[in-house]
Amino acid sequence: MLRLKAKERLIIALDVDNLKVAGNLVDKLSDYVNIFKIGNQLFTAEGTQAIKMIKEKGKEVFLDLKFHDIPNTVARAAEAATRLGVYIFNLHISGGLEMMRAAVEASKNASLTWEIRKPIILGVTILTSINQKILEEEIGMKKGLEEQVAHLAKLAQAAGLDGVIASSREIEIIRKVCGEDFIILTPGMRPAGKLMHDQKRVMTPGEAIKKGADFIVVGRPVREAVNPVQAVREIIEEMEEN
């Protein structure tokens, strides 16, 4: 488990489709947040300019594009993400060992070739919008959800990934099978009293930190708050209490 201050563990999701809106949010929260997430929405709309904008403001980027393709394609994407200087990027563990190993190798080689930092590479286990019912009836997987997450986490570790992205509800089982040094990032955080939206397996930021999460991602509860700065301050206070 990483030993970081709350400010270094909180990631704010810039799930917007406008670079100006994203930049304004980064500016507002810059005193309290070091890492901002660029997902499919912002990246599709603005491309690498979004990464450049955040880095120019002295902040770190979690590139949340969840790479999932044939090994060579994902390797080239991993190389590109490394050269862009992102702090964290992710890929789907369900792409298999060969795909994950290709990504790790490509990222390592790019960091050595260009003499730049190698990003933290995380594997996506099961999306937090999926519950046991969806897993069984729609995806057709009969394993228990926790059992499947544990299996995927071990696979990611075997492939050389730095950690996984998983629901806070699976932190304990991941720690049990992968150890304390394996990084766990938990998305979809919902502060106490906030709407769940489309999330199904979530906890509050404080609960996730207490369970052992290294990083947490918060999106709508901050972006949609009347006062985003106050919302972030309250989340950090909750994190620091645990």
ZICOR-V127038 format. One record per pair of residues at least 12 apart in sequence whose C-alpha atoms are under 8 Angstrom apart, sorted by the first residue. I is the first residue (numbers start at 1). GAP is how many residues later the second one is. D is the distance in Angstrom with one decimal. If there is no record, write none. Layout:
i->{I,I}
gap->{GAP,GAP}
d->{D,D}
//
This chain:
i->{1,1,1,1,1,1,1,1,2,2,2,4,6,6,6,7,7,7,7,8,8,8,9,9,9,9,10,10,10,10,10,10,10,10,11,11,11,11,11,11,11,11,11,11,12,12,12,12,12,12,12,12,13,13,13,13,13,13,13,13,14,14,14,14,14,14,14,15,15,15,15,15,15,15,16,16,17,17,17,17,17,17,18,18,18,19,19,19,23,23,25,26,27,28,28,29,29,29,30,32,32,34,34,35,35,35,35,36,36,36,36,36,37,37,37,37,38,38,38,38,38,38,38,39,39,39,40,40,51,51,60,60,61,61,61,62,62,62,62,63,63,63,63,63,63,64,64,65,65,65,66,66,66,66,66,67,67,67,68,68,68,68,69,69,70,70,71,71,71,71,71,72,72,74,74,74,75,75,75,75,75,75,75,76,76,77,78,78,78,78,79,79,79,79,79,81,82,82,82,82,82,82,83,83,83,83,85,85,85,86,87,87,87,88,88,88,88,89,89,89,89,90,90,90,90,91,91,91,91,92,92,92,93,93,93,93,93,93,94,94,97,97,97,97,98,100,100,100,100,101,101,104,104,104,104,107,120,121,121,121,122,122,122,122,122,122,123,123,123,123,123,123,124,124,124,125,125,125,125,125,125,126,126,126,127,127,128,128,128,128,128,128,128,128,129,129,129,129,130,130,130,131,131,131,132,132,146,146,149,149,149,150,150,150,153,153,154,154,157,157,162,162,163,163,163,163,164,164,164,164,165,165,165,165,166,166,166,166,167,167,167,167,168,168,168,168,168,168,168,168,169,169,169,171,171,171,171,172,172,183,183,184,184,184,184,185,185,185,185,185,186,186,186,186,186,187,187,187,188,188,188,188,189,189,189,189,189,189,189,189,190,190,190,190,190,190,191,191,191,191,191,192,194,205,205,205,206,206,206,206,206,206,207,209,209,210}
gap->{179,180,181,182,183,211,212,213,179,181,212,210,230,233,234,25,26,27,229,25,26,27,26,205,206,207,23,24,25,205,206,207,208,226,22,23,24,25,26,51,204,205,206,207,21,23,24,25,205,206,207,210,23,24,25,26,204,205,206,207,22,23,24,25,28,205,209,22,23,24,25,26,27,204,25,26,24,25,26,27,28,29,24,27,28,23,27,31,30,31,198,28,30,200,201,199,200,203,29,200,201,25,26,24,25,26,27,18,23,24,25,26,24,25,26,27,12,13,23,24,25,26,27,24,25,26,24,25,33,35,26,27,25,26,27,24,25,26,27,18,23,24,25,26,27,25,26,24,25,26,23,24,25,26,58,23,24,25,23,24,26,27,26,30,25,29,27,28,29,31,32,27,30,25,28,29,24,27,28,29,30,31,32,27,30,26,25,26,28,29,24,27,28,30,31,26,25,28,29,35,36,37,27,28,31,33,31,32,34,33,31,32,33,31,32,33,34,30,31,32,33,31,32,33,34,30,31,32,33,31,32,33,30,31,32,59,62,63,31,58,58,59,61,62,61,56,59,60,61,58,59,17,55,56,57,12,42,40,41,42,39,40,41,42,43,61,30,33,38,40,41,42,40,41,42,24,27,28,39,40,41,23,40,41,39,40,38,39,59,60,71,72,73,74,69,70,71,72,69,70,71,14,69,70,12,13,24,27,17,21,25,23,24,27,21,25,23,24,21,25,20,21,19,20,21,22,18,19,20,21,19,20,21,22,18,19,20,21,19,20,34,35,18,19,33,34,35,40,43,45,32,33,34,13,40,41,42,39,40,30,31,28,29,30,31,28,29,30,31,32,22,27,29,30,31,29,30,31,14,29,30,31,13,14,15,16,27,28,29,30,12,13,14,15,28,31,12,13,14,30,44,12,27,30,33,34,29,32,33,34,35,36,35,30,33,32}
d->{5.1,5.0,6.5,6.2,7.9,7.1,7.6,6.1,7.3,7.2,5.8,7.9,6.0,6.2,6.2,5.9,5.4,6.4,7.0,7.0,5.9,7.2,7.9,6.4,4.5,6.3,6.6,7.6,6.9,6.0,5.3,6.2,7.6,7.7,7.0,7.4,5.0,5.3,6.4,7.9,7.1,6.0,4.7,6.3,7.4,6.7,4.9,5.9,5.7,5.2,5.7,7.8,5.9,4.5,6.6,7.6,6.5,6.0,4.6,7.9,6.6,5.7,5.8,7.3,7.1,7.0,8.0,7.9,7.0,6.4,8.0,6.0,6.1,7.2,6.3,5.5,5.7,4.6,8.0,7.9,5.5,7.3,6.8,7.0,7.1,7.5,6.5,6.4,7.1,7.4,7.9,7.4,8.0,7.9,6.7,7.6,6.0,7.7,7.9,7.3,7.3,5.3,6.0,6.0,4.6,5.7,6.8,7.6,7.4,6.3,5.3,6.1,5.9,4.6,6.0,6.5,7.4,7.5,7.0,6.2,5.1,5.8,7.9,6.3,4.6,5.7,7.0,5.8,7.6,7.6,6.7,5.8,5.1,5.4,6.6,6.4,5.8,4.6,5.7,7.8,6.6,7.9,6.1,4.7,7.1,5.9,6.0,7.4,6.6,7.3,7.7,5.1,4.1,5.7,7.1,6.5,4.2,6.1,6.0,5.5,7.9,5.7,6.7,7.6,7.6,6.4,6.3,4.0,7.4,5.9,7.4,7.5,7.0,6.7,7.4,6.0,7.4,5.2,4.2,7.7,7.7,5.4,7.6,7.6,7.0,7.8,5.4,7.6,6.3,5.5,7.5,5.4,4.9,8.0,5.8,8.0,5.8,6.6,6.7,7.7,6.3,6.2,6.8,7.4,7.5,7.6,7.5,7.2,7.5,6.2,7.9,4.9,6.2,5.2,4.6,5.9,7.4,6.9,6.5,5.4,6.4,5.6,4.7,5.6,6.8,7.8,6.6,5.1,6.0,5.5,4.8,7.0,5.2,5.7,6.2,6.4,7.4,6.2,7.7,7.5,7.0,7.5,7.9,5.7,7.8,7.4,5.9,7.8,7.4,5.2,6.6,7.5,7.9,6.7,6.8,7.6,6.1,5.6,5.5,6.9,6.0,5.9,4.9,4.7,6.3,7.9,7.7,6.3,6.9,6.4,4.5,5.9,5.8,4.8,6.7,5.7,5.9,6.8,6.7,6.1,5.7,6.6,6.5,7.9,7.2,7.6,7.2,5.7,7.4,7.0,5.8,6.0,5.3,7.1,5.9,4.6,5.2,6.9,7.8,6.5,7.5,7.5,6.4,7.0,7.0,5.8,6.3,7.3,7.7,7.3,7.7,6.4,5.7,6.8,6.6,7.2,6.9,6.3,7.2,7.9,6.2,6.1,5.1,4.2,5.7,7.8,7.9,6.3,5.2,6.3,5.9,4.8,5.7,7.3,7.0,6.4,5.3,7.2,5.4,6.7,6.0,6.2,5.6,8.0,7.4,6.1,6.3,5.4,7.4,7.2,6.6,6.8,7.4,7.3,6.5,6.6,6.8,6.8,7.6,7.8,6.1,7.9,5.4,5.4,6.6,6.1,5.8,4.6,5.6,7.6,7.5,6.5,6.3,4.8,6.3,5.7,4.5,6.7,6.4,6.1,5.9,7.1,6.1,6.1,5.7,5.9,6.9,6.1,5.2,7.8,6.9,6.3,5.1,6.9,7.2,6.8,7.7,4.7,6.2,7.4,7.0,5.9,7.0,6.7,6.9,6.1,7.8,5.3,4.7,7.9,7.3,6.0,7.7,6.4,6.3,5.4}
//
